[in-house]
Amino acid sequence: MDNTVIITLLTITLPLFGAGVGFLIKHNIEKKKDLMSEVTKTRRDLYQQFVDLIIDIFENSKTGKQQPEKQLMTKLYTFYKKYVLYASPDVINTYADYFQYLYNHETSNGTEYKVHFKKLTRILAAMRKDLGLKNKDLGKDGERLFRALITDFDTIIKNE
């Protein structure tokens, strides 16, 4: 009789225990999924701000309106303040590489155009990858992302 009671209790409690554990696991997975969805949405908005800033720079250079360098750096720092909590390590590192390049070349007479260009496209490619987008057929460092913005793009890329 004792064995039948134990078997009955185990038959009832083990499925209930398994269901409870399953519910907790599913709840944690859903919670993490919701958080990642919010993070991805915030990333997308922040990355769009960066893209807008970079395209505005290209637009202003084509129309002859040059933004003061100090104003541009302020916008880049403002962007950094916002994205540093949401961006992937790859995006943070490529952005830091770009700033290190700017710091090391701020005293010279302008930055080397091709290197500057590649650093920016690396950031954009890292952002695309971070959002889950593919970068296939966009060039080694995503150079083709700016093909529509630069008149002599093919000449610049061929010189490599």
C-alpha positions, -999 to +999 in steps of 0.1 A: +000+000+000+029+024+008+044+019-027+011+027-044+008+060-024+044+070-032+038+061-069+006+081-070+022+111-053+052+110-077+028+106-106+010+138-095+039+159-083+066+153-109+044+166-138+034+196-117+071+203-109+081+198-145+053+222-156+065+248-130+101+246-142+090+248-178+069+278-171+098+296-154+121+288-183+096+300-208+089+332-188+127+340-187+131+334-224+101+356-232+114+383-209+148+382-225+132+383-260+111+413-251+142+431-237+162+423-268+134+436-290+134+469-272+172+471-274+171+464-311+145+491-316+166+516-297+197+505-316+179+510-349+168+545-339+203+554-327+220+540-358+196+559-380+207+591-363+243+583-371+235+575-407+215+608-409+246+627-395+270+610-420+247+616-450+242+652-440+280+656-440+282+643-475+252+664-486+267+696-471+301+689-488+283+685-522+263+717-517+293+737-504+279+741-469+307+730-445+298+723-409+323+736-385+345+707-372+337+716-336+299+713-343+305+680-361+325+666-332+298+677-307+272+658-327+294+627-328+300+629-290+263+633-284+256+602-305+283+584-285+266+593-252+233+577-264+246+546-281+273+534-257+248+514-237+231+497-266+257+491-293+275+458-297+312+456-288+320+455-326+303+488-332+318+504-301+353+493-312+349+505-348+336+539-335+365+541-311+389+533-340+374+561-360+378+586-331+414+575-325+421+582-362+405+617-358+425+624-326+458+613-343+452+634-374+435+665-359+467+685-360+475+677-396+461+695-426+430+674-430+425+637-428+434+613-456+401+610-475+403+573-483+411+562-447+385+585-433+360+570-457+369+534-448+366+541-411+331+554-415+320+525-437+334+500-412+312+516-385+281+514-408+289+478-417+292+469-380+259+486-373+242+466-400+257+434-387+245+443-352+210+447-365+212+413-381+215+426-417+239+410-442+269+429-456+276+405-484+284+423-517+290+456-499+328+455-501+355+444-477+347+471-451+312+480-464+326+506-489+298+502-513+274+516-487+285+551-499+286+544-536+255+565-542+270+595-523+305+598-538+308+609-574+343+594-580+336+563-559+348+538-585+381+557-590+388+558-553+381+521-548+402+511-579+432+528-564+435+502-537 
